[in-house]
Amino acid sequence: MIIGGLNWGLVGIWDFNLVNTLLYAWPALERAVYILVGVAAVVAPLSLYCRACKFCK
């Protein structure tokens, strides 16, 4: 999620895509990074909610 946040911040401020710049030769790996960041963005809040939920314990 940190990579995704940094990347979107750079895209928003300077129109600079860090992931694309680092992995331009490997589009499949670039796509995998985006997928992992997306999965982390969904799983992290769910895991925090589950820790706080009394029914999950």
CHARMM internal coordinates of N, CA and C (Angstrom, degrees):
IC EDIT
DIST 1 N 1 CA 1.4347
DIST 1 CA 1 C 1.5226
ANGL 1 N 1 CA 1 C 110.07
DIST 1 C 2 N 1.3081
ANGL 1 CA 1 C 2 N 117.00
DIHE 1 N 1 CA 1 C 2 N -31.28
DIST 2 N 2 CA 1.4619
ANGL 1 C 2 N 2 CA 120.34
DIHE 1 CA 1 C 2 N 2 CA 178.55
DIST 2 CA 2 C 1.5185
ANGL 2 N 2 CA 2 C 109.99
DIHE 1 C 2 N 2 CA 2 C -65.19
DIST 2 C 3 N 1.3354
ANGL 2 CA 2 C 3 N 116.78
DIHE 2 N 2 CA 2 C 3 N -43.56
DIST 3 N 3 CA 1.4610
ANGL 2 C 3 N 3 CA 120.56
DIHE 2 CA 2 C 3 N 3 CA 178.24
DIST 3 CA 3 C 1.5200
ANGL 3 N 3 CA 3 C 110.08
DIHE 2 C 3 N 3 CA 3 C -60.47
DIST 3 C 4 N 1.3148
ANGL 3 CA 3 C 4 N 116.55
DIHE 3 N 3 CA 3 C 4 N -44.14
DIST 4 N 4 CA 1.4612
ANGL 3 C 4 N 4 CA 120.24
DIHE 3 CA 3 C 4 N 4 CA 179.38
DIST 4 CA 4 C 1.5126
ANGL 4 N 4 CA 4 C 112.37
DIHE 3 C 4 N 4 CA 4 C -63.53
DIST 4 C 5 N 1.3340
ANGL 4 CA 4 C 5 N 116.61
DIHE 4 N 4 CA 4 C 5 N -42.95
DIST 5 N 5 CA 1.4519
ANGL 4 C 5 N 5 CA 120.26
DIHE 4 CA 4 C 5 N 5 CA 178.66
DIST 5 CA 5 C 1.5161
ANGL 5 N 5 CA 5 C 112.73
DIHE 4 C 5 N 5 CA 5 C -63.50
DIST 5 C 6 N 1.3221
ANGL 5 CA 5 C 6 N 116.06
DIHE 5 N 5 CA 5 C 6 N -44.54
DIST 6 N 6 CA 1.4678
ANGL 5 C 6 N 6 CA 119.70
DIHE 5 CA 5 C 6 N 6 CA 176.97
DIST 6 CA 6 C 1.5238
ANGL 6 N 6 CA 6 C 111.19
DIHE 5 C 6 N 6 CA 6 C -62.27
DIST 6 C 7 N 1.3177
ANGL 6 CA 6 C 7 N 115.83
DIHE 6 N 6 CA 6 C 7 N -44.49
DIST 7 N 7 CA 1.4608
ANGL 6 C 7 N 7 CA 119.68
DIHE 6 CA 6 C 7 N 7 CA -178.37
DIST 7 CA 7 C 1.5296
ANGL 7 N 7 CA 7 C 111.11
DIHE 6 C 7 N 7 CA 7 C -62.08
DIST 7 C 8 N 1.3338
ANGL 7 CA 7 C 8 N 117.51
DIHE 7 N 7 CA 7 C 8 N -47.05
DIST 8 N 8 CA 1.4656
ANGL 7 C 8 N 8 CA 119.91
DIHE 7 CA 7 C 8 N 8 CA -179.17
DIST 8 CA 8 C 1.5199
ANGL 8 N 8 CA 8 C 111.41
DIHE 7 C 8 N 8 CA 8 C -67.80
DIST 8 C 9 N 1.3106
ANGL 8 CA 8 C 9 N 117.46
DIHE 8 N 8 CA 8 C 9 N -32.66
DIST 9 N 9 CA 1.4667
ANGL 8 C 9 N 9 CA 119.89
DIHE 8 CA 8 C 9 N 9 CA 174.71
DIST 9 CA 9 C 1.5173
ANGL 9 N 9 CA 9 C 111.74
DIHE 8 C 9 N 9 CA 9 C -63.49
DIST 9 C 10 N 1.3284
ANGL 9 CA 9 C 10 N 115.69
DIHE 9 N 9 CA 9 C 10 N -44.55
DIST 10 N 10 CA 1.4716
ANGL 9 C 10 N 10 CA 120.02
DIHE 9 CA 9 C 10 N 10 CA 178.01
DIST 10 CA 10 C 1.5225
ANGL 10 N 10 CA 10 C 111.59
DIHE 9 C 10 N 10 CA 10 C -65.70
DIST 10 C 11 N 1.3190
ANGL 10 CA 10 C 11 N 117.27
DIHE 10 N 10 CA 10 C 11 N -38.48
DIST 11 N 11 CA 1.4718
ANGL 10 C 11 N 11 CA 120.52
DIHE 10 CA 10 C 11 N 11 CA 177.92
DIST 11 CA 11 C 1.5278
ANGL 11 N 11 CA 11 C 109.47
DIHE 10 C 11 N 11 CA 11 C -64.63
DIST 11 C 12 N 1.3160
ANGL 11 CA 11 C 12 N 117.20
DIHE 11 N 11 CA 11 C 12 N -43.39
DIST 12 N 12 CA 1.4508
ANGL 11 C 12 N 12 CA 120.43
DIHE 11 CA 11 C 12 N 12 CA -178.68
DIST 12 CA 12 C 1.5174
ANGL 12 N 12 CA 12 C 114.05
DIHE 11 C 12 N 12 CA 12 C -68.18
DIST 12 C 13 N 1.3232
ANGL 12 CA 12 C 13 N 116.85
DIHE 12 N 12 CA 12 C 13 N -38.73
DIST 13 N 13 CA 1.4663
ANGL 12 C 13 N 13 CA 120.17
DIHE 12 CA 12 C 13 N 13 CA -176.09
DIST 13 CA 13 C 1.5254
ANGL 13 N 13 CA 13 C 111.94
DIHE 12 C 13 N 13 CA 13 C -83.71
DIST 13 C 14 N 1.3302
ANGL 13 CA 13 C 14 N 117.35
DIHE 13 N 13 CA 13 C 14 N -49.78
DIST 14 N 14 CA 1.4627
ANGL 13 C 14 N 14 CA 120.81
DIHE 13 CA 13 C 14 N 14 CA -172.10
DIST 14 CA 14 C 1.5276
ANGL 14 N 14 CA 14 C 114.03
DIHE 13 C 14 N 14 CA 14 C -119.04
DIST 14 C 15 N 1.3258
ANGL 14 CA 14 C 15 N 118.84
DIHE 14 N 14 CA 14 C 15 N 6.21
DIST 15 N 15 CA 1.4579
ANGL 14 C 15 N 15 CA 122.42
DIHE 14 CA 14 C 15 N 15 CA -176.84
DIST 15 CA 15 C 1.5456
ANGL 15 N 15 CA 15 C 110.53
DIHE 14 C 15 N 15 CA 15 C 54.82
DIST 15 C 16 N 1.3499
ANGL 15 CA 15 C 16 N 115.07
DIHE 15 N 15 CA 15 C 16 N 44.38
DIST 16 N 16 CA 1.4676
ANGL 15 C 16 N 16 CA 122.52
DIHE 15 CA 15 C 16 N 16 CA -177.98
DIST 16 CA 16 C 1.5185
ANGL 16 N 16 CA 16 C 108.59
DIHE 15 C 16 N 16 CA 16 C -121.75
DIST 16 C 17 N 1.3264
ANGL 16 CA 16 C 17 N 116.85
DIHE 16 N 16 CA 16 C 17 N 116.89
DIST 17 N 17 CA 1.4624
ANGL 16 C 17 N 17 CA 122.41
DIHE 16 CA 16 C 17 N 17 CA -179.82
DIST 17 CA 17 C 1.5276
ANGL 17 N 17 CA 17 C 108.57
DIHE 16 C 17 N 17 CA 17 C -95.68
DIST 17 C 18 N 1.3276
ANGL 17 CA 17 C 18 N 116.53
DIHE 17 N 17 CA 17 C 18 N 102.81
DIST 18 N 18 CA 1.4639
ANGL 17 C 18 N 18 CA 122.42
DIHE 17 CA 17 C 18 N 18 CA -176.74
DIST 18 CA 18 C 1.5232
ANGL 18 N 18 CA 18 C 112.18
DIHE 17 C 18 N 18 CA 18 C -65.15
DIST 18 C 19 N 1.3252
ANGL 18 CA 18 C 19 N 117.29
DIHE 18 N 18 CA 18 C 19 N -43.47
DIST 19 N 19 CA 1.4674
ANGL 18 C 19 N 19 CA 120.58
DIHE 18 CA 18 C 19 N 19 CA -178.81
DIST 19 CA 19 C 1.5252
ANGL 19 N 19 CA 19 C 110.07
DIHE 18 C 19 N 19 CA 19 C -62.13
DIST 19 C 20 N 1.3143
ANGL 19 CA 19 C 20 N 116.54
DIHE 19 N 19 CA 19 C 20 N -44.68
DIST 20 N 20 CA 1.4615
ANGL 19 C 20 N 20 CA 120.36
DIHE 19 CA 19 C 20 N 20 CA 178.69
DIST 20 CA 20 C 1.5239
ANGL 20 N 20 CA 20 C 111.19
DIHE 19 C 20 N 20 CA 20 C -64.19
DIST 20 C 21 N 1.3211
ANGL 20 CA 20 C 21 N 117.04
DIHE 20 N 20 CA 20 C 21 N -39.49
DIST 21 N 21 CA 1.4657
ANGL 20 C 21 N 21 CA 120.61
DIHE 20 CA 20 C 21 N 21 CA 179.67
DIST 21 CA 21 C 1.5197
ANGL 21 N 21 CA 21 C 111.42
DIHE 20 C 21 N 21 CA 21 C -65.05
DIST 21 C 22 N 1.3283
ANGL 21 CA 21 C 22 N 117.41
DIHE 21 N 21 CA 21 C 22 N -40.89
DIST 22 N 22 CA 1.4653
ANGL 21 C 22 N 22 CA 120.71
DIHE 21 CA 21 C 22 N 22 CA -178.65
DIST 22 CA 22 C 1.5269
ANGL 22 N 22 CA 22 C 112.71
DIHE 21 C 22 N 22 CA 22 C -75.60
DIST 22 C 23 N 1.3290
ANGL 22 CA 22 C 23 N 117.53
DIHE 22 N 22 CA 22 C 23 N -32.04
DIST 23 N 23 CA 1.4649
ANGL 22 C 23 N 23 CA 120.98
DIHE 22 CA 22 C 23 N 23 CA -172.29
DIST 23 CA 23 C 1.5355
ANGL 23 N 23 CA 23 C 112.76
DIHE 22 C 23 N 23 CA 23 C -119.10
DIST 23 C 24 N 1.3217
ANGL 23 CA 23 C 24 N 118.03
DIHE 23 N 23 CA 23 C 24 N 27.62
DIST 24 N 24 CA 1.4648
ANGL 23 C 24 N 24 CA 120.63
DIHE 23 CA 23 C 24 N 24 CA -175.23
DIST 24 CA 24 C 1.5199
ANGL 24 N 24 CA 24 C 113.07
DIHE 23 C 24 N 24 CA 24 C -59.94
DIST 24 C 25 N 1.3026
ANGL 24 CA 24 C 25 N 117.84
DIHE 24 N 24 CA 24 C 25 N -26.69
DIST 25 N 25 CA 1.4616
ANGL 24 C 25 N 25 CA 120.20
DIHE 24 CA 24 C 25 N 25 CA -178.74
DIST 25 CA 25 C 1.5271
ANGL 25 N 25 CA 25 C 112.01
DIHE 24 C 25 N 25 CA 25 C -82.07
DIST 25 C 26 N 1.3267
ANGL 25 CA 25 C 26 N 117.54
DIHE 25 N 25 CA 25 C 26 N -14.43
DIST 26 N 26 CA 1.4562
ANGL 25 C 26 N 26 CA 121.94
DIHE 25 CA 25 C 26 N 26 CA -176.75
DIST 26 CA 26 C 1.5331
ANGL 26 N 26 CA 26 C 110.36
DIHE 25 C 26 N 26 CA 26 C -126.01
DIST 26 C 27 N 1.3199
ANGL 26 CA 26 C 27 N 117.79
DIHE 26 N 26 CA 26 C 27 N 79.96
DIST 27 N 27 CA 1.4673
ANGL 26 C 27 N 27 CA 119.39
DIHE 26 CA 26 C 27 N 27 CA -178.44
DIST 27 CA 27 C 1.5373
ANGL 27 N 27 CA 27 C 113.34
DIHE 26 C 27 N 27 CA 27 C -61.09
DIST 27 C 28 N 1.3261
ANGL 27 CA 27 C 28 N 117.72
DIHE 27 N 27 CA 27 C 28 N -31.76
DIST 28 N 28 CA 1.4678
ANGL 27 C 28 N 28 CA 120.36
DIHE 27 CA 27 C 28 N 28 CA 178.84
DIST 28 CA 28 C 1.5339
ANGL 28 N 28 CA 28 C 110.36
DIHE 27 C 28 N 28 CA 28 C -66.70
DIST 28 C 29 N 1.3198
ANGL 28 CA 28 C 29 N 117.31
DIHE 28 N 28 CA 28 C 29 N -39.81
DIST 29 N 29 CA 1.4635
ANGL 28 C 29 N 29 CA 121.03
DIHE 28 CA 28 C 29 N 29 CA 178.20
DIST 29 CA 29 C 1.5279
ANGL 29 N 29 CA 29 C 110.32
DIHE 28 C 29 N 29 CA 29 C -69.24
DIST 29 C 30 N 1.3219
ANGL 29 CA 29 C 30 N 116.75
DIHE 29 N 29 CA 29 C 30 N -37.98
DIST 30 N 30 CA 1.4604
ANGL 29 C 30 N 30 CA 120.45
DIHE 29 CA 29 C 30 N 30 CA 176.50
DIST 30 CA 30 C 1.5322
ANGL 30 N 30 CA 30 C 110.34
DIHE 29 C 30 N 30 CA 30 C -60.53
DIST 30 C 31 N 1.3124
ANGL 30 CA 30 C 31 N 115.84
DIHE 30 N 30 CA 30 C 31 N -43.63
DIST 31 N 31 CA 1.4691
ANGL 30 C 31 N 31 CA 120.25
DIHE 30 CA 30 C 31 N 31 CA 178.46
DIST 31 CA 31 C 1.5312
ANGL 31 N 31 CA 31 C 110.68
DIHE 30 C 31 N 31 CA 31 C -63.82
DIST 31 C 32 N 1.3336
ANGL 31 CA 31 C 32 N 116.66
DIHE 31 N 31 CA 31 C 32 N -39.51
DIST 32 N 32 CA 1.4619
ANGL 31 C 32 N 32 CA 120.65
DIHE 31 CA 31 C 32 N 32 CA 178.66
DIST 32 CA 32 C 1.5337
ANGL 32 N 32 CA 32 C 111.03
DIHE 31 C 32 N 32 CA 32 C -63.35
DIST 32 C 33 N 1.3209
ANGL 32 CA 32 C 33 N 117.33
DIHE 32 N 32 CA 32 C 33 N -38.73
DIST 33 N 33 CA 1.4704
ANGL 32 C 33 N 33 CA 120.65
DIHE 32 CA 32 C 33 N 33 CA 177.23
DIST 33 CA 33 C 1.5165
ANGL 33 N 33 CA 33 C 109.91
DIHE 32 C 33 N 33 CA 33 C -62.28
DIST 33 C 34 N 1.3316
ANGL 33 CA 33 C 34 N 117.15
DIHE 33 N 33 CA 33 C 34 N -44.74
DIST 34 N 34 CA 1.4647
ANGL 33 C 34 N 34 CA 120.31
DIHE 33 CA 33 C 34 N 34 CA 179.45
DIST 34 CA 34 C 1.5383
ANGL 34 N 34 CA 34 C 111.00
DIHE 33 C 34 N 34 CA 34 C -63.35
DIST 34 C 35 N 1.3207
ANGL 34 CA 34 C 35 N 117.20
DIHE 34 N 34 CA 34 C 35 N -38.47
DIST 35 N 35 CA 1.4635
ANGL 34 C 35 N 35 CA 120.65
DIHE 34 CA 34 C 35 N 35 CA 178.54
DIST 35 CA 35 C 1.5282
ANGL 35 N 35 CA 35 C 110.38
DIHE 34 C 35 N 35 CA 35 C -65.60
DIST 35 C 36 N 1.3318
ANGL 35 CA 35 C 36 N 117.52
DIHE 35 N 35 CA 35 C 36 N -44.78
DIST 36 N 36 CA 1.4702
ANGL 35 C 36 N 36 CA 120.91
DIHE 35 CA 35 C 36 N 36 CA 179.74
DIST 36 CA 36 C 1.5238
ANGL 36 N 36 CA 36 C 111.53
DIHE 35 C 36 N 36 CA 36 C -63.46
DIST 36 C 37 N 1.3237
ANGL 36 CA 36 C 37 N 117.55
DIHE 36 N 36 CA 36 C 37 N -40.08
DIST 37 N 37 CA 1.4627
ANGL 36 C 37 N 37 CA 120.68
DIHE 36 CA 36 C 37 N 37 CA 177.63
DIST 37 CA 37 C 1.5274
ANGL 37 N 37 CA 37 C 109.95
DIHE 36 C 37 N 37 CA 37 C -64.58
DIST 37 C 38 N 1.3264
ANGL 37 CA 37 C 38 N 117.16
DIHE 37 N 37 CA 37 C 38 N -41.01
DIST 38 N 38 CA 1.4657
ANGL 37 C 38 N 38 CA 120.71
DIHE 37 CA 37 C 38 N 38 CA 177.88
DIST 38 CA 38 C 1.5148
ANGL 38 N 38 CA 38 C 112.43
DIHE 37 C 38 N 38 CA 38 C -63.97
DIST 38 C 39 N 1.3238
ANGL 38 CA 38 C 39 N 116.85
DIHE 38 N 38 CA 38 C 39 N -42.72
DIST 39 N 39 CA 1.4669
ANGL 38 C 39 N 39 CA 120.74
DIHE 38 CA 38 C 39 N 39 CA 178.23
DIST 39 CA 39 C 1.5328
ANGL 39 N 39 CA 39 C 109.74
DIHE 38 C 39 N 39 CA 39 C -64.10
DIST 39 C 40 N 1.3216
ANGL 39 CA 39 C 40 N 117.38
DIHE 39 N 39 CA 39 C 40 N -42.02
DIST 40 N 40 CA 1.4642
ANGL 39 C 40 N 40 CA 120.70
DIHE 39 CA 39 C 40 N 40 CA 178.73
DIST 40 CA 40 C 1.5255
ANGL 40 N 40 CA 40 C 111.09
DIHE 39 C 40 N 40 CA 40 C -62.76
DIST 40 C 41 N 1.3307
ANGL 40 CA 40 C 41 N 116.92
DIHE 40 N 40 CA 40 C 41 N -37.14
DIST 41 N 41 CA 1.4599
ANGL 40 C 41 N 41 CA 120.49
DIHE 40 CA 40 C 41 N 41 CA 179.41
DIST 41 CA 41 C 1.5187
ANGL 41 N 41 CA 41 C 112.01
DIHE 40 C 41 N 41 CA 41 C -66.34
DIST 41 C 42 N 1.3178
ANGL 41 CA 41 C 42 N 117.83
DIHE 41 N 41 CA 41 C 42 N -26.47
DIST 42 N 42 CA 1.4658
ANGL 41 C 42 N 42 CA 121.46
DIHE 41 CA 41 C 42 N 42 CA 177.90
DIST 42 CA 42 C 1.5298
ANGL 42 N 42 CA 42 C 110.95
DIHE 41 C 42 N 42 CA 42 C -87.16
DIST 42 C 43 N 1.3193
ANGL 42 CA 42 C 43 N 117.63
DIHE 42 N 42 CA 42 C 43 N -42.37
DIST 43 N 43 CA 1.4630
ANGL 42 C 43 N 43 CA 122.07
DIHE 42 CA 42 C 43 N 43 CA -174.23
DIST 43 CA 43 C 1.5307
ANGL 43 N 43 CA 43 C 112.44
DIHE 42 C 43 N 43 CA 43 C -73.80
DIST 43 C 44 N 1.3226
ANGL 43 CA 43 C 44 N 118.48
DIHE 43 N 43 CA 43 C 44 N -38.69
DIST 44 N 44 CA 1.4686
ANGL 43 C 44 N 44 CA 120.87
DIHE 43 CA 43 C 44 N 44 CA -175.94
DIST 44 CA 44 C 1.5250
ANGL 44 N 44 CA 44 C 112.73
DIHE 43 C 44 N 44 CA 44 C -59.38
DIST 44 C 45 N 1.3264
ANGL 44 CA 44 C 45 N 120.02
DIHE 44 N 44 CA 44 C 45 N -50.43
DIST 45 N 45 CA 1.4707
ANGL 44 C 45 N 45 CA 118.09
DIHE 44 CA 44 C 45 N 45 CA 178.61
DIST 45 CA 45 C 1.5319
ANGL 45 N 45 CA 45 C 112.81
DIHE 44 C 45 N 45 CA 45 C -64.88
DIST 45 C 46 N 1.3281
ANGL 45 CA 45 C 46 N 116.70
DIHE 45 N 45 CA 45 C 46 N -34.38
DIST 46 N 46 CA 1.4602
ANGL 45 C 46 N 46 CA 119.19
DIHE 45 CA 45 C 46 N 46 CA 178.74
DIST 46 CA 46 C 1.5246
ANGL 46 N 46 CA 46 C 111.30
DIHE 45 C 46 N 46 CA 46 C -65.54
DIST 46 C 47 N 1.3202
ANGL 46 CA 46 C 47 N 116.72
DIHE 46 N 46 CA 46 C 47 N -39.71
DIST 47 N 47 CA 1.4638
ANGL 46 C 47 N 47 CA 119.28
DIHE 46 CA 46 C 47 N 47 CA 179.36
DIST 47 CA 47 C 1.5230
ANGL 47 N 47 CA 47 C 110.63
DIHE 46 C 47 N 47 CA 47 C -68.49
DIST 47 C 48 N 1.3247
ANGL 47 CA 47 C 48 N 118.24
DIHE 47 N 47 CA 47 C 48 N -36.74
DIST 48 N 48 CA 1.4648
ANGL 47 C 48 N 48 CA 120.50
DIHE 47 CA 47 C 48 N 48 CA 176.53
DIST 48 CA 48 C 1.5237
ANGL 48 N 48 CA 48 C 110.71
DIHE 47 C 48 N 48 CA 48 C -65.55
DIST 48 C 49 N 1.3293
ANGL 48 CA 48 C 49 N 116.21
DIHE 48 N 48 CA 48 C 49 N -41.22
DIST 49 N 49 CA 1.4601
ANGL 48 C 49 N 49 CA 120.03
DIHE 48 CA 48 C 49 N 49 CA 178.57
DIST 49 CA 49 C 1.5221
ANGL 49 N 49 CA 49 C 110.40
DIHE 48 C 49 N 49 CA 49 C -63.84
DIST 49 C 50 N 1.3200
ANGL 49 CA 49 C 50 N 116.54
DIHE 49 N 49 CA 49 C 50 N -41.85
DIST 50 N 50 CA 1.4632
ANGL 49 C 50 N 50 CA 120.71
DIHE 49 CA 49 C 50 N 50 CA -177.88
DIST 50 CA 50 C 1.5295
ANGL 50 N 50 CA 50 C 110.55
DIHE 49 C 50 N 50 CA 50 C -65.75
DIST 50 C 51 N 1.3267
ANGL 50 CA 50 C 51 N 117.72
DIHE 50 N 50 CA 50 C 51 N -34.82
DIST 51 N 51 CA 1.4653
ANGL 50 C 51 N 51 CA 120.12
DIHE 50 CA 50 C 51 N 51 CA 177.49
DIST 51 CA 51 C 1.5286
ANGL 51 N 51 CA 51 C 111.35
DIHE 50 C 51 N 51 CA 51 C -67.08
DIST 51 C 52 N 1.3303
ANGL 51 CA 51 C 52 N 116.34
DIHE 51 N 51 CA 51 C 52 N -33.79
DIST 52 N 52 CA 1.4576
ANGL 51 C 52 N 52 CA 120.64
DIHE 51 CA 51 C 52 N 52 CA -178.12
DIST 52 CA 52 C 1.5258
ANGL 52 N 52 CA 52 C 112.20
DIHE 51 C 52 N 52 CA 52 C -84.12
DIST 52 C 53 N 1.3174
ANGL 52 CA 52 C 53 N 116.76
DIHE 52 N 52 CA 52 C 53 N -18.89
DIST 53 N 53 CA 1.4660
ANGL 52 C 53 N 53 CA 121.60
DIHE 52 CA 52 C 53 N 53 CA -175.43
DIST 53 CA 53 C 1.5307
ANGL 53 N 53 CA 53 C 110.02
DIHE 52 C 53 N 53 CA 53 C -79.36
DIST 53 C 54 N 1.3251
ANGL 53 CA 53 C 54 N 117.08
DIHE 53 N 53 CA 53 C 54 N 130.02
DIST 54 N 54 CA 1.4603
ANGL 53 C 54 N 54 CA 119.58
DIHE 53 CA 53 C 54 N 54 CA -178.26
DIST 54 CA 54 C 1.5262
ANGL 54 N 54 CA 54 C 112.22
DIHE 53 C 54 N 54 CA 54 C -73.80
DIST 54 C 55 N 1.3366
ANGL 54 CA 54 C 55 N 117.96
DIHE 54 N 54 CA 54 C 55 N -19.36
DIST 55 N 55 CA 1.4669
ANGL 54 C 55 N 55 CA 120.70
DIHE 54 CA 54 C 55 N 55 CA -179.55
DIST 55 CA 55 C 1.5229
ANGL 55 N 55 CA 55 C 112.73
DIHE 54 C 55 N 55 CA 55 C -80.25
DIST 55 C 56 N 1.3387
ANGL 55 CA 55 C 56 N 117.93
DIHE 55 N 55 CA 55 C 56 N -20.06
DIST 56 N 56 CA 1.4653
ANGL 55 C 56 N 56 CA 121.32
DIHE 55 CA 55 C 56 N 56 CA -178.31
DIST 56 CA 56 C 1.5184
ANGL 56 N 56 CA 56 C 112.12
DIHE 55 C 56 N 56 CA 56 C -82.85
DIST 56 C 57 N 1.3089
ANGL 56 CA 56 C 57 N 117.73
DIHE 56 N 56 CA 56 C 57 N -12.68
DIST 57 N 57 CA 1.4771
ANGL 56 C 57 N 57 CA 120.53
DIHE 56 CA 56 C 57 N 57 CA -175.19
DIST 57 CA 57 C 1.4914
ANGL 57 N 57 CA 57 C 111.76
DIHE 56 C 57 N 57 CA 57 C -89.83
END
COOR INIT
IC SEED 1 N 1 CA 1 C
IC BUILD
